[in-house]
């Protein structure tokens, strides 16, 4: 248990923050992955201000913390070195004994003493590490008298370490007596010279978040660490940047998380029951919040608005990683009340990043944190951008978060997220928006976005939901917009035309023809060429002409074929198959209700040549549908060939 609540100073560089470790790699994530709404991009506020010196939140100018193995660096005074050889350990039966504390001063000027400087320095570090472990053990077991007795032995650096340790313990209080003991200890530490309130606030905010989340967990602490590490790796994989930097950032955050969960485990063993730690009552949580409020009162104006902002960020960050391990409804239960109280006090102290953390939580699908931050914003009359948050959540398909933002946050800006989902081809998100209820123009614009991105499956789903009068009114603009934003692929435009999106073949053909002949500069050259070659009246006439020439060529082959096999000697159906099976196959394979004018012209000509005895004029064939024309041609083909088209 001893030393488990402290990070190894060998593993983590002094003064380096989690934010600094993640910032370079996550900066790309903010620019490339997060959703732009109304032309704005929200910065990524991941873990702002959390520092990874030897302990969480350790400032570089505050000295080094106590290492996981109890080692810590110490300075040398100008007059010599004071070594503390306090030997305090826990006996198997739980009793404690303390050896005498020795003070000695080495005079470097004395002959033969310089060789001992290195050994004395090492002994001094060991003594101070032993002091730290002893203080940790006393606090974990709630032996407040023993903890207070160690305060006079500590230098300023160790006092700041002790303040962090004492403050961390408040999230495990369960009785009024324990509250009195820890608040007295914190007050005495501050009076004795502990002053690194920023570090203590950051560290304990991160820990409180982990403790609160663990009160809802359904898995072991070890599994939770694994899950959070996996979530962080997945998050970093979405970012652009150096893989080595991303791996280092993930490792640092994982060590912080492991530290926090070891701290939880340590206090569980110290109190003799894990259930006491992970299942606190409402009364116990009020005691814990009371202790934190006492700390804030003692710190006074030495904690700045920036400190409160960074502590707020540190408290929110773990919950984004814990999100998939948190039970639905956690935010409204007792387990989350500690977080609600903590975050509320940080806001009252001056934290101004509620909206940033809110957007971050929405982006990563931390629905319960989103719910908490909504309540905090409402209670403190703060503005949070629920519509932008909806854009973040929908971009990453966080459906439960989207539901929370709409139902509890009253988000109403569906257009932007719906269009982007249609462009991406994200069917679950598109369906969710449609089922929630979208305006006619929102559906029409989403259909256009899907067509422009060639997301045919999305366009197929959306087309029946767009009212026909909207499509009829905006038909030309829909085709033009889809072609303008197509990026070179006109599959979406072809789909709309083939699907007879106006539910009127003549009107659909006419809209395509009008755009093909238009001199409007807004019509791209690619779209105009595509329509001219395939969907214009001119394309239909060229198709007819091609069909006529094809018929003449086929007849020449039949009539002028040379031995040993004359085509005219074959059965009529085989002759038709030789002439028209490729055309039948191409038309059959074309999806949708309508054929392009180019194919339609060829098919009309083929049907006319094969069914003159049925139709008195070619005009009768012009009104036939795609299926009717294919049926005429198919009736003249061998049945065994048509089986492949069923």
C-alpha positions in Angstrom: 0.0 0.0 0.0 2.9 2.3 0.8 3.9 4.5 -2.1 1.2 3.2 -4.4 -0.6 6.5 -4.6 2.5 8.3 -6.1 3.9 8.2 -9.6 7.4 7.1 -10.4 9.6 10.1 -10.9 12.0 8.1 -13.0 9.3 7.5 -15.6 7.8 11.0 -15.9 9.8 14.1 -16.8 9.6 16.9 -14.3 7.3 19.8 -15.1 5.8 18.2 -18.2 2.0 18.4 -18.4 -0.5 16.0 -19.8 -1.8 18.8 -21.8 1.7 19.4 -23.2 2.2 15.7 -23.9 -1.1 15.5 -25.8 -1.3 18.9 -27.3 0.8 18.4 -30.4 -0.9 15.2 -31.4 -4.4 16.3 -30.5 -4.1 19.7 -32.2 -4.4 17.9 -35.5 -7.4 16.1 -34.2 -9.1 19.4 -33.4 -8.5 20.7 -36.9 -9.2 17.6 -38.9 -11.6 15.4 -36.9 -13.9 17.7 -35.0 -17.0 19.1 -36.7 -17.1 22.6 -38.0 -20.4 24.3 -37.5 -21.3 27.7 -38.8 -17.7 28.2 -39.8 -16.3 27.7 -36.3 -14.0 25.1 -34.9 -14.0 24.4 -31.2 -10.5 23.8 -29.7 -9.8 20.6 -28.0 -9.6 21.2 -24.2 -8.1 17.8 -23.3 -6.7 17.7 -19.8 -5.7 21.4 -19.7 -3.2 22.1 -17.1 -2.7 18.6 -15.7 1.0 18.2 -15.2 3.1 15.1 -15.0 6.0 15.8 -12.9 6.5 13.2 -10.3 2.9 13.4 -9.2 -0.3 14.5 -10.9 -0.4 18.2 -11.2 3.1 18.7 -10.1 4.5 22.1 -11.0 8.1 22.3 -12.1 8.8 25.0 -9.6 7.3 23.1 -6.7 10.0 20.5 -6.4 9.7 16.9 -7.1 7.1 14.6 -5.6 7.5 11.4 -3.8 8.2 8.5 -6.2 6.3 5.3 -6.3 9.2 3.5 -4.6 9.4 6.4 -2.1 12.3 8.1 -3.8 12.4 11.8 -4.2 15.1 14.3 -5.0 16.2 16.9 -2.5 18.3 20.0 -2.5 21.5 20.9 -0.6 21.6 23.8 1.8 24.6 26.1 1.7 25.7 25.2 5.1 25.5 21.5 4.8 22.9 18.7 4.6 20.2 17.7 7.0 19.3 14.0 6.7 16.1 12.6 8.2 16.5 8.9 9.1 13.0 8.4 10.3 12.2 4.7 10.3 8.5 4.3 10.6 6.9 1.1 9.4 3.7 -0.8 9.8 4.0 -4.0 11.8 2.0 -7.1 10.7 -0.5 -6.5 13.6 -1.2 -3.0 12.5 0.9 -1.3 15.3 3.6 1.2 14.4 6.9 2.1 15.8 9.2 5.0 15.2 12.9 5.1 15.5 14.7 8.2 16.6 15.1 11.0 14.1 18.8 11.9 13.6 20.0 15.3 12.5 23.5 15.7 11.3 25.5 18.4 9.5 28.4 17.6 7.3 31.1 20.2 6.9 32.3 19.9 3.3 35.5 21.7 4.2 36.7 19.0 6.6 39.3 16.7 5.2 38.0 13.3 4.1 34.3 14.3 4.3 33.8 15.0 0.6 33.8 11.3 -0.2 30.7 11.0 2.0 28.7 13.6 0.2 27.3 11.3 -2.4 26.5 8.6 0.2 24.9 11.2 2.5 22.8 12.6 -0.3 21.5 9.2 -1.2 20.7 8.5 2.5 18.9 11.8 2.7 16.7 11.0 -0.3 16.0 7.6 1.3 15.1 9.2 4.6 12.7 11.7 3.0 11.2 8.9 0.9 10.7 6.9 4.1 9.0 10.0 5.6 6.7 10.2 2.7 5.7 6.6 2.8 5.1 6.9 6.5 2.9 9.9 6.0 1.0 8.2 3.3 0.4 5.1 5.4 -0.8 7.2 8.3 -3.3 9.1 6.1 -4.6 6.0 4.4 -5.3 4.4 7.8 -6.7 7.7 9.2 -4.1 7.9 11.9 -4.2 11.7 12.0 -2.1 12.0 15.1 0.8 10.1 13.5 0.4 12.1 10.3 0.6 15.4 12.3 3.6 14.3 14.2 5.5 13.9 11.0 4.9 17.5 9.8 7.8 19.1 11.7 10.2 16.7 10.0 9.3 17.8 6.5 10.9 20.5 4.4 8.8 22.7 2.1 8.9 20.2 -0.8 7.7 17.4 1.4 5.0 19.6 3.0 3.6 20.2 -0.5 3.7 16.5 -1.2 1.9 15.9 2.1 -0.8 18.5 1.3 -1.6 16.6 -1.9 -1.7 13.3 -0.1 -4.0 14.7 2.6 -6.3 16.4 0.1 -6.5 13.2 -1.9 -7.8 11.3 1.1 -10.9 13.5 1.4 -12.7 11.5 -1.3 -12.7 8.4 0.9 -14.1 10.0 4.1 -17.1 8.3 5.7 -17.5 9.8 9.2 -17.6 13.2 10.8 -14.6 12.2 12.9 -12.6 11.5 9.8 -13.7 14.9 8.3 -12.5 16.7 11.4 -9.2 14.8 11.4 -8.3 15.5 7.8 -9.3 19.2 7.8 -7.2 19.7 10.9 -4.3 18.0 9.1 -4.7 20.1 6.0 -4.9 23.3 8.0 -1.7 22.4 10.0 0.1 21.6 6.8 -0.7 25.0 5.3 0.3 26.8 8.5 3.6 24.9 8.4 4.4 26.1 4.9 2.6 24.0 2.3 1.6 26.4 -0.4 1.3 24.5 -3.7 -2.4 24.8 -3.9 -2.5 24.7 -7.7 -0.9 21.3 -7.8 -3.1 19.9 -5.0 -6.3 21.2 -6.7 -5.4 19.7 -10.1 -4.4 16.3 -8.7 -7.3 15.9 -6.4 -9.8 17.0 -9.1 -8.5 14.2 -11.4 -8.6 11.7 -8.6 -12.2 12.7 -7.5 -13.3 12.1 -11.1 -11.9 8.6 -11.1 -13.4 7.8 -7.7 -16.8 9.1 -8.8 -16.7 7.1 -12.0 -15.6 3.9 -10.2 -18.7 4.2 -8.0 -20.7 3.2 -11.1 -18.3 0.7 -12.6 -19.3 -2.9 -13.2 -15.8 -4.1 -13.8 -12.6 -4.5 -11.7 -10.1 -1.7 -11.3 -7.6 -3.5 -13.5 -10.2 -3.9 -16.3 -11.0 -0.3 -16.0 -7.4 0.7 -16.5 -7.2 -1.5 -19.6 -10.5 0.0 -20.9 -9.3 3.6 -20.5 -6.0 2.8 -22.1 -7.8 1.3 -25.1 -10.1 4.3 -25.4 -7.2 6.7 -25.3 -5.3 4.7 -28.0 -8.4 4.7 -30.2 -8.8 8.4 -29.7 -5.2 9.1 -30.6 -5.4 6.9 -33.7 -8.0 9.3 -35.1 -5.4 12.1 -34.9 -2.7 13.0 -37.4 0.8 13.2 -36.0 3.9 11.4 -35.0 3.1 7.9 -33.8 5.9 8.0 -31.2 4.4 11.2 -29.7 1.0 9.6 -29.6 2.3 6.5 -27.9 4.1 8.6 -25.3 1.0 10.7 -24.6 -1.0 7.5 -24.2 1.6 6.1 -21.8 1.6 9.2 -19.7 -2.1 9.4 -19.3 -2.3 5.7 -18.6 0.2 6.2 -15.8 -2.0 8.9 -14.3 -5.0 6.7 -14.5 -3.1 3.8 -12.9 -2.0 6.1 -10.1 -5.5 7.2 -9.4 -6.9 3.6 -9.4 -4.0 2.5 -7.2 -4.9 5.3 -4.9 -8.5 4.0 -4.7 -7.2 0.5 -4.1 -4.9 1.7 -1.4 -7.6 3.5 0.5 -9.9 0.4 0.1 -7.3 -1.7 1.8 -6.6 0.9 4.4 -10.3 1.1 5.4 -10.7 -2.7 5.2 -13.5 -2.7 2.6 -13.5 -1.8 -1.1 -17.3 -1.4 -0.9 -16.9 1.6 1.4 -14.9 3.4 -1.2 -16.9 2.6 -4.3 -20.3 2.8 -2.8 -20.5 6.0 -0.7 -23.8 7.3 0.8 -25.2 10.7 0.3 -24.1 11.7 3.8 -20.5 10.6 3.1 -20.4 12.5 -0.2 -21.5 15.6 1.6 -18.6 15.1 4.1 -16.2 14.8 1.2 -17.4 17.9 -0.5 -17.3 19.8 2.8 -13.6 18.9 3.1 -12.9 20.2 -0.4 -14.7 23.4 0.4 -12.6 23.8 3.5 -9.5 23.4 1.4 -10.7 26.1 -1.0 -11.4 28.4 1.9 -7.9 27.9 3.3 -6.3 28.5 -0.1 -8.3 31.7 -0.6 -7.1 34.0 -3.4 -4.0 31.9 -3.9 -6.0 29.8 -6.3 -6.6 31.9 -9.5 -9.3 31.6 -12.1 -6.8 29.8 -14.3 -6.2 27.3 -11.5 -10.0 26.6 -11.2 -10.2 26.3 -15.0 -7.4 23.8 -15.2 -8.8 21.8 -12.2 -12.2 21.7 -14.0 -10.5 20.3 -17.1 -8.7 17.8 -15.0 -11.9 16.6 -13.4 -13.7 16.2 -16.7 -11.0 14.4 -18.6 -11.2 10.9 -16.9 -14.9 10.8 -17.4 -14.5 10.9 -21.2 -12.3 7.8 -20.9 -14.6 6.1 -18.4 -17.7 6.9 -20.4 -18.3 3.4 -21.8 -17.9 1.9 -18.3 -20.4 4.2 -16.7 -24.0 3.0 -16.3 -26.8 5.0 -18.0 -28.4 7.3 -15.6 -25.3 7.6 -13.4 -25.4 11.4 -13.6 -28.7 11.5 -11.7 -27.7 9.1 -9.0 -25.8 9.4 -5.7 -22.5 8.2 -7.3 -22.3 11.3 -9.4 -23.2 13.9 -6.7 -19.6 14.2 -5.7 -18.7 15.2 -9.2 -21.6 17.6 -9.5 -20.6 19.3 -6.2 -16.9 19.4 -7.1 -17.5 20.9 -10.6 -20.0 23.3 -9.1 -17.5 24.7 -6.6 -14.8 25.0 -9.4 -17.2 27.0 -11.5 -18.0 29.2 -8.5 -14.3 29.7 -8.0 -13.8 31.0 -11.5 -13.6 28.1 -14.0 -14.6 29.4 -17.4 -14.2 26.4 -19.6 -17.5 24.7 -19.0 -18.5 25.0 -22.7 -15.1 23.6 -23.9 -15.4 20.6 -21.6 -19.0 20.2 -22.6 -18.1 20.0 -26.3 -15.3 17.6 -25.6 -17.7 15.3 -23.7 -20.2 15.4 -26.5 -17.5 14.6 -29.1 -16.4 11.5 -27.2 -19.9 10.4 -26.3 -19.6 10.9 -22.5 -23.3 11.2 -22.1 -23.4 11.3 -18.4 -20.8 14.0 -18.2 -22.8 16.0 -20.8 -25.8 15.6 -18.6 -23.9 16.9 -15.5 -22.4 19.8 -17.4 -25.9 20.7 -18.7 -27.2 20.9 -15.2 -24.2 22.9 -14.0 -24.6 25.4 -16.8 -28.3 25.8 -16.1 -27.8 26.2 -12.4 -25.1 28.8 -12.9 -26.8 30.6 -15.9 -23.9 29.7 -18.2 -24.2 29.4 -22.0 -23.2 26.0 -23.5 -23.5 25.5 -27.3 -25.8 22.5 -27.5 -26.2 22.8 -31.2 -22.4 22.6 -31.8 -22.2 19.8 -29.3 -24.9 18.0 -31.4 -22.6 18.4 -34.4 -19.7 16.9 -32.5 -21.8 13.9 -31.2 -23.4 13.2 -34.6 -20.0 13.4 -36.4 -18.8 10.5 -34.3 -22.1 8.6 -34.1 -22.7 9.1 -30.4 -26.4 8.4 -30.5 -27.1 8.4 -26.8 -25.3 11.7 -26.4 -27.4 13.1 -29.3 -30.6 12.0 -27.6 -29.4 13.7 -24.4 -28.6 17.0 -26.2 -32.0 17.1 -27.9 -34.2 15.9 -25.0 -32.4 17.7 -22.1 -30.4 20.4 -23.9 -33.1 21.4 -26.4 -30.7 21.2 -29.4 -32.6 22.0 -32.6 -30.0 22.6 -35.3 -30.4 19.5 -37.3 -29.5 20.8 -40.7 -25.7 20.9 -40.5 -25.2 17.5 -38.7 -27.8 15.9 -41.0 -26.1 17.1 -44.2 -22.7 16.0 -43.0 -24.0 12.6 -42.0 -25.5 12.3 -45.5 -22.3 13.3 -47.1 -20.4 10.7 -45.0 -22.9 8.0 -45.7 -23.6 7.5 -42.0 -26.9 5.7 -42.2 -27.6 5.3 -38.4 -27.2 9.0 -37.8 -29.3 10.0 -40.9 -32.0 7.7 -39.8 -31.9 9.1 -36.2 -32.4 12.6 -37.5 -35.2 11.6 -39.9 -37.0 9.7 -37.2 -36.7 12.6 -34.7 -38.4 14.8 -37.3 -36.8 17.1 -39.8 -38.2 20.0 -41.8 -38.9 19.5 -45.5 -36.0 21.7 -46.6 -33.6 19.9 -44.3 -34.5 16.6 -45.9 -34.2 18.1 -49.4 -30.7 19.5 -48.6 -29.6 16.2 -47.1 -30.7 14.4 -50.2 -28.7 16.8 -52.3 -25.7 16.3 -50.0 -25.9 12.5 -50.3 -26.2 12.8 -54.1 -23.3 15.1 -54.4 -21.2 12.6 -52.4 -22.4 9.6 -54.4 -23.9 8.1 -51.3 -26.6 6.2 -53.2 -27.8 4.2 -50.2 -28.4 7.4 -48.2 -30.1 9.1 -51.2 -32.3 6.0 -51.7 -33.4 6.2 -48.0 -34.0 10.0 -48.1 -35.8 10.3 -51.4 -39.2 9.0 -50.2 -39.1 11.3 -47.2 -38.8 14.5 -49.3 -42.3 15.9 -50.2 -42.9 15.8 -54.0 -43.8 19.5 -54.2 -40.4 20.4 -52.8 -38.7 18.2 -55.3 -40.7 19.6 -58.2 -40.0 23.2 -57.2 -36.3 22.7 -56.7 -35.6 20.0 -59.3 -33.2 22.0 -61.4 -31.4 23.4 -58.4 -31.0 20.0 -56.8 -29.3 18.5 -59.9 -27.1 21.6 -60.3 -26.0 21.6 -56.6 -25.4 17.9 -56.6 -23.2 18.2 -59.7 -21.4 21.3 -58.5 -20.3 19.6 -55.2 -19.7 16.1 -56.7 -16.0 16.3 -56.8 -15.9 14.5 -60.2 -18.3 11.6 -59.6 -21.8 12.0 -60.9 -23.1 8.7 -59.6 -25.5 10.6 -57.3 -26.9 12.7 -60.1 -27.4 9.6 -62.3 -29.2 8.0 -59.3 -31.7 10.8 -59.0 -32.5 10.8 -62.7 -32.7 7.0 -62.9 -34.9 6.9 -59.8 -37.3 9.4 -61.6 -37.0 11.6 -58.5 -39.8 13.8 -59.8 -42.1 10.8 -60.0 -42.9 11.9 -63.6 -40.6 10.6 -66.4 -41.4 13.5 -68.7 -40.6 16.1 -66.0 -37.4 14.3 -65.0 -36.1 14.1 -68.5 -37.1 17.8 -69.1 -35.2 19.0 -66.0 -32.1 17.2 -67.2 -32.4 18.5 -70.7 -32.9 22.1 -69.5 -29.7 22.0 -67.4 -27.8 20.4 -70.3 -28.8 23.3 -72.6 -28.4 26.0 -70.0 -25.8 28.6 -70.3 -25.8 29.2 -66.5 -22.2 29.6 -65.3 -23.1 27.8 -62.1 -23.5 24.5 -64.1 -20.1 22.8 -64.1 -18.7 21.7 -67.4 -18.6 18.1 -66.2 -22.3 18.1 -65.3 -23.3 19.7 -68.6 -21.2 17.2 -70.6 -22.7 14.3 -68.7 -26.2 15.4 -69.2 -25.7 16.3 -72.9 -24.2 12.9 -73.6 -26.7 10.8 -71.6 -29.8 12.6 -70.6 -30.7 15.3 -73.2 -33.1 15.1 -76.1 -30.1 15.3 -78.3 -28.7 12.1 -76.6 -32.1 10.4 -77.3 -31.9 11.2 -81.0 -28.3 10.0 -81.2 -29.3 6.8 -79.5 -32.0 6.3 -82.1 -29.6 6.9 -84.8 -27.1 4.5 -83.3 -29.8 1.9 -83.1 -30.7 2.4 -86.7 -27.1 2.0 -87.8 -26.7 -1.1 -85.6 -29.8 -2.6 -87.2 -28.5 -2.0 -90.7 -25.1 -3.6 -89.8 -26.8 -6.6 -88.3 -28.9 -7.1 -91.4 -25.9 -6.9 -93.6 -24.2 -9.6 -91.6 -27.3 -11.8 -91.7 -27.9 -11.4 -95.4 -24.3 -11.4 -96.6 -22.7 -13.9 -94.3 -20.3 -16.4 -95.7 -20.1 -20.2 -95.3 -19.7 -22.5 -93.4 -22.4 -20.9 -91.2 -25.0 -18.4 -92.3 -26.5 -16.3 -89.4 -29.8 -16.3 -91.3 -29.9 -20.0 -91.0 -30.1 -19.7 -87.1 -33.4 -19.5 -85.3 -34.8 -16.0 -85.2 -34.4 -15.7 -81.4 -30.7 -16.5 -81.7 -30.4 -13.9 -84.5 -32.0 -11.3 -82.1 -29.7 -12.4 -79.3 -26.7 -11.8 -81.5 -27.9 -8.4 -82.4 -29.4 -7.1 -79.1 -28.4 -9.1 -76.1 -25.6 -6.7 -75.1 -28.1 -3.8 -75.2 -30.6 -5.7 -73.2 -28.0 -6.5 -70.6 -26.8 -2.9 -70.3 -30.3 -1.6 -69.9 -31.3 -4.3 -67.5 -28.3 -3.7 -65.3 -29.0 0.1 -65.1 -30.6 0.7 -61.8 -33.6 2.9 -61.2 -36.9 3.6 -63.0 -35.6 5.6 -66.0 -32.9 4.9 -68.6 -30.6 7.6 -69.8 -31.8 9.2 -73.1 -28.8 7.6 -74.9 -29.8 4.1 -73.9 -33.5 4.8 -74.2 -33.1 5.9 -77.8 -31.3 2.7 -78.7 -33.9 0.6 -76.9 -36.8 2.4 -78.5 -35.2 1.7 -81.9 -34.6 -2.0 -81.2 -38.2 -2.4 -79.9 -39.6 -0.7 -83.0 -37.6 -3.0 -85.3 -38.8 -6.1 -83.5 -42.5 -5.2 -83.0 -43.7 -3.3 -86.1 -46.6 -5.7 -86.3 -47.8 -4.6 -82.9 -47.3 -0.9 -83.0 -48.7 1.2 -85.8 -46.2 4.1 -85.3 -42.9 4.8 -83.4 -44.7 7.5 -81.3 -46.5 4.7 -79.4 -43.2 3.4 -78.2 -42.1 6.8 -76.9 -44.5 6.6 -74.1 -43.4 3.2 -72.9 -41.5 2.8 -69.7 -38.2 1.2 -69.2 -39.8 -2.1 -68.1 -42.2 -2.1 -71.1 -39.4 -1.6 -73.6 -37.3 -4.3 -72.0 -40.3 -6.7 -72.0 -40.7 -6.1 -75.8 -37.0 -6.9 -76.4 -37.0 -9.8 -74.0 -39.9 -11.5 -75.7 -37.8 -11.8 -78.8 -34.8 -13.4 -77.0 -34.3 -17.1 -76.1 -35.8 -18.0 -72.8 -32.6 -19.8 -71.6 -30.6 -16.5 -72.0 -33.1 -14.5 -69.9 -32.8 -16.8 -66.9 -29.6 -15.0 -66.0 -31.5 -11.7 -65.7 -34.3 -12.9 -63.4 
